[in-house]
């Protein structure tokens, strides 16, 4: 647990000092929202709002991939990744600390993106804000858990920017389907359907457990 807190604090402090990852993710997601707005016919209409859940998660997933690709890449400087691999602790806690740090950084980007999304598409998200936060948190946990794992796998390859999406996107598919269904239900009815939430919880738990168990092999490589 101490290793988790140490890695979490280190990553958050590093990001606070540089802010390069969060700013890049935020600018990218904001650009996608603006492009979606101008590419849909008629602008912010009832018809185009039907696409809102899918468009929102498209912006989220690409912002996540952009940030996750840097989560282990920064450890290559001064061979810091060797220090993580040789730390006398269970490496699962190292990977879990990275996952939580990525989740918090992504959560900040998602919150700002949601506000801009609501403004651009003229949607009032305040009545469903708490439910939306819960859905986004569950979906993002799945993205960050498997994404952080594959970021560790791809970091030492020559084409790590390409390898991460290739490895992660197939595992992102069930998470994105469930998260988009839950968000769509929330936007349409003001309540969240139980089935996609149940699926997200099971999927998140499975990804976290598997990545924790396999972390030793990943950091050894």
C-alpha positions as CSV (number, residue, x, y, z in Angstrom):
1,X,0.0,0.0,0.0
2,X,2.9,2.4,0.7
3,X,4.2,1.7,-2.8
4,X,0.8,2.6,-4.2
5,X,0.7,5.9,-2.4
6,X,4.3,6.7,-3.3
7,X,3.7,6.1,-7.0
8,X,0.4,7.9,-6.9
9,X,2.0,11.0,-5.2
10,X,5.0,10.9,-7.6
11,X,2.8,10.8,-10.7
12,X,0.4,13.5,-9.6
13,X,3.3,15.8,-8.4
14,X,5.1,15.3,-11.7
15,X,1.9,16.1,-13.7
16,X,1.2,19.2,-11.5
17,X,4.7,20.5,-12.2
18,X,4.6,20.0,-16.0
19,X,0.9,19.8,-16.8
20,X,1.9,18.7,-20.3
21,X,-0.2,15.5,-20.3
22,X,-3.4,17.0,-18.9
23,X,-3.2,20.0,-21.2
24,X,-2.6,17.9,-24.3
25,X,-5.5,15.6,-23.4
26,X,-7.8,18.5,-22.7
27,X,-7.0,20.3,-25.9
28,X,-7.5,17.1,-27.9
29,X,-10.8,16.3,-26.3
30,X,-12.0,19.9,-26.7
31,X,-11.0,19.9,-30.4
32,X,-13.0,16.7,-30.9
33,X,-16.1,18.2,-29.3
34,X,-15.9,21.2,-31.5
35,X,-15.4,19.1,-34.6
36,X,-18.4,16.9,-33.7
37,X,-20.5,20.1,-33.3
38,X,-19.7,21.5,-36.7
39,X,-19.7,18.2,-38.5
40,X,-23.3,17.2,-37.5
41,X,-26.0,18.7,-39.6
42,X,-28.1,21.3,-38.0
43,X,-25.8,21.9,-35.0
44,X,-27.3,21.3,-31.5
45,X,-30.7,19.8,-32.3
46,X,-32.8,17.0,-30.8
47,X,-31.6,14.7,-33.5
48,X,-27.9,15.4,-33.0
49,X,-28.3,15.1,-29.2
50,X,-29.2,11.5,-29.7
51,X,-25.6,10.9,-30.7
52,X,-24.3,12.7,-27.6
53,X,-23.4,9.6,-25.5
54,X,-21.4,8.0,-28.2
55,X,-19.6,11.2,-29.2
56,X,-18.8,12.0,-25.6
57,X,-17.2,8.6,-25.1
58,X,-15.2,8.8,-28.3
59,X,-13.7,12.0,-27.0
60,X,-13.0,10.4,-23.7
61,X,-11.3,7.2,-25.1
62,X,-9.0,9.1,-27.4
63,X,-8.0,11.5,-24.7
64,X,-7.3,8.5,-22.4
65,X,-5.1,6.8,-25.0
66,X,-3.2,10.0,-25.5
67,X,-2.5,10.3,-21.7
68,X,-1.9,6.7,-21.0
69,X,0.7,6.5,-23.7
70,X,2.8,9.0,-21.6
71,X,2.2,7.3,-18.2
72,X,5.2,4.9,-18.5
73,X,7.0,6.8,-21.2
74,X,8.1,9.4,-18.7
75,X,9.7,6.6,-16.7
76,X,12.2,5.9,-19.5
77,X,14.0,9.1,-18.6
78,X,17.1,8.4,-16.5
79,X,16.0,4.7,-16.5
80,X,13.4,5.4,-13.8
81,X,11.5,2.4,-14.9
82,X,14.4,0.2,-13.7
83,X,13.9,1.6,-10.3
84,X,10.2,0.7,-10.4
85,X,11.0,-2.8,-11.5
86,X,13.6,-3.3,-8.8
87,X,11.6,-1.8,-6.0
88,X,11.3,-4.4,-3.1
89,X,7.5,-4.4,-3.2
90,X,4.8,-6.2,-5.0
91,X,4.8,-4.7,-8.5
92,X,1.0,-4.9,-8.6
93,X,0.9,-1.9,-6.2
94,X,3.1,0.0,-8.5
95,X,0.8,-0.6,-11.4
96,X,-2.3,0.2,-9.3
97,X,-0.7,3.5,-8.2
98,X,-0.2,4.3,-11.8
99,X,-3.7,3.4,-12.7
100,X,-5.2,5.6,-10.0
101,X,-3.0,8.5,-11.0
102,X,-4.1,8.1,-14.6
103,X,-7.7,7.9,-13.5
104,X,-7.5,11.2,-11.6
105,X,-5.8,13.0,-14.4
106,X,-8.4,11.6,-16.9
107,X,-11.2,12.5,-14.5
108,X,-10.1,16.2,-14.5
109,X,-10.0,16.2,-18.3
110,X,-13.4,14.5,-18.5
111,X,-15.0,17.0,-16.2
112,X,-13.9,20.0,-18.2
113,X,-14.8,18.2,-21.5
114,X,-18.3,17.4,-20.2
115,X,-18.9,21.1,-19.3
116,X,-17.8,22.2,-22.8
117,X,-19.8,19.4,-24.4
118,X,-23.0,20.5,-22.5
119,X,-22.3,24.1,-23.6
120,X,-21.7,23.3,-27.3
121,X,-24.7,20.9,-27.6
122,X,-26.9,23.1,-25.4
123,X,-27.6,20.3,-22.8
124,X,-28.3,20.7,-19.1
125,X,-26.4,18.0,-17.3
126,X,-26.8,19.4,-13.8
127,X,-29.9,17.3,-12.9
128,X,-28.0,14.1,-13.7
129,X,-24.5,15.2,-12.7
130,X,-24.1,12.7,-9.9
131,X,-25.3,9.8,-11.9
132,X,-23.1,10.8,-14.8
133,X,-20.1,11.1,-12.6
134,X,-20.7,7.5,-11.4
135,X,-21.1,6.1,-14.9
136,X,-18.0,8.0,-16.2
137,X,-16.0,6.9,-13.2
138,X,-16.8,3.2,-13.8
139,X,-16.1,3.4,-17.5
140,X,-12.9,5.3,-16.9
141,X,-11.7,2.8,-14.4
142,X,-11.9,0.1,-17.0
143,X,-10.1,2.3,-19.5
144,X,-7.3,3.2,-17.1
145,X,-6.8,-0.3,-15.6
146,X,-6.3,-2.1,-18.9
147,X,-4.7,1.0,-20.6
148,X,-2.1,1.3,-17.9
149,X,-1.3,-2.4,-18.1
150,X,-0.7,-2.2,-21.9
151,X,1.2,1.1,-21.6
152,X,3.7,-0.9,-19.4
153,X,3.8,-3.6,-22.1
154,X,4.3,-1.2,-25.0
155,X,6.7,1.2,-23.3
156,X,9.9,-0.6,-24.4
157,X,8.8,-1.3,-27.9
158,X,10.0,0.9,-30.8
159,X,6.4,1.7,-31.9
160,X,4.9,2.2,-28.5
161,X,2.6,5.0,-29.7
162,X,1.1,2.5,-32.2
163,X,1.2,-0.6,-30.0
164,X,-0.8,0.8,-27.1
165,X,-4.0,1.5,-29.2
166,X,-3.6,-1.9,-31.0
167,X,-3.4,-3.7,-27.7
168,X,-5.9,-1.8,-25.7
169,X,-8.8,-1.0,-28.1
170,X,-10.1,-4.6,-28.3
171,X,-10.3,-4.7,-24.5
172,X,-11.9,-1.2,-24.5
173,X,-14.8,-2.3,-26.7
174,X,-16.9,-4.0,-23.9
175,X,-16.3,-1.1,-21.6
176,X,-17.2,1.5,-24.1
177,X,-20.4,-0.3,-25.2
178,X,-21.6,-0.6,-21.6
179,X,-20.6,2.9,-20.7
180,X,-22.3,4.4,-23.8
181,X,-25.5,2.4,-23.1
182,X,-25.6,3.6,-19.5
183,X,-24.9,7.2,-20.6
184,X,-27.6,7.0,-23.3
185,X,-30.1,5.7,-20.7
186,X,-29.2,8.5,-18.4
187,X,-29.6,11.2,-21.0
188,X,-32.9,9.8,-22.3
189,X,-34.7,8.9,-19.0
190,X,-32.7,10.6,-16.2
191,X,-31.9,7.2,-14.7
192,X,-29.2,4.5,-15.3
193,X,-30.1,1.0,-16.5
194,X,-28.8,-1.7,-14.1
195,X,-27.4,-4.1,-16.7
196,X,-24.6,-1.9,-18.2
197,X,-23.6,-0.8,-14.7
198,X,-23.4,-4.4,-13.5
199,X,-21.3,-5.2,-16.6
200,X,-19.0,-2.3,-16.0
201,X,-18.4,-3.4,-12.4
202,X,-17.6,-7.0,-13.3
203,X,-15.4,-5.9,-16.2
204,X,-13.5,-3.3,-14.1
205,X,-12.9,-5.9,-11.3
206,X,-11.7,-8.4,-13.8
207,X,-9.3,-6.0,-15.5
208,X,-7.9,-4.8,-12.2
209,X,-7.3,-8.3,-10.8
210,X,-5.7,-9.6,-14.0
211,X,-3.4,-6.6,-14.4
212,X,-2.4,-6.8,-10.7
213,X,-1.5,-10.5,-11.0
214,X,0.4,-10.1,-14.3
215,X,2.3,-6.9,-13.3
216,X,5.4,-8.9,-12.2
217,X,5.8,-10.4,-15.7
218,X,5.2,-7.0,-17.4
219,X,7.8,-5.0,-15.4
220,X,10.3,-7.9,-15.7
221,X,10.2,-7.6,-19.4
